[in-house]
Amino acid sequence: MGKAKRRSLKQGINDRFKYMTRESALDSVIKNIEKKNEVIDTITLFGFTAEEMLEAGAAYEDVMAFGGLVG
């Protein structure tokens, strides 16, 4: 993990999560996908692709609503 990601995690996301793996972050995104403003930061931080989100159980329409944000 690079310095910027480490710094970002320490500046606020640690208030909600003590320890976040890529898998737990993806689960969090899928559970809260209706709250798009909240999950955008997590998606960009971890660089999730549309394929990863679809395989984790997200609906196609929800993933495509993010547009160019997901690769």
N, C-alpha and C positions, 0 to 999 in steps of 0.2 A: 504494500500500500504506500502510495506516495505521500509526501509531506502535506499537500493540499487536502487530500482526502482525510488524512489523520486529523488535521486541524479542523476540518468541517465537522467531523464526528465529535470532536471535543467541544465545539461551540454550539451546543444546543441539542443535538440529537441524543447525547448522553443523558439529557434530562428525562427522556422517555425510555431509552434502552440502555441497559448496562453493557450488554455485549451483543453485537449484531453480526451474524454471518450472512453470506450471500443468500443462503437458503431461507433464513428467517426473515430477511428483508423482502424476498420475493413473496413469501407467505403473507407478510404484512401488506404488501402492495395489492395482492389479490383480494384479501379480506376487505380492504378499504378502497377498492377501485372506484366506487361511486364518488368518493371525496377526492376529486381529481387534483385540486389545489394542494392537498396534503401529500399525495403520493408522487407528484412530479419531481420533488427534490430527491426522493429515494431512488426513483427510476434513473435520473441523470447521474446521481452519485455512484450507483453500482453499474450503470451502463447496460441495463436489461434490454434485450431484443424482443421483438414481437413474438418470435418463435418460443423463447423461454417463457414468456407470460402465457401464451396459449397452451403450452405443455403443462403449465402449473394449474390450469383450470379456469383461466379468464375467458370471458365470452369474446368472440371475434369482434363484435360491434364496440365493446368497451376498449379493446386494444386499438382498433382503428380510429377511435375518437382522439387518441393522443397524436395522431398524424405523424409528422416527421420527427417527433420526439423519440420514438422507438425505432431502432434500426431494422 
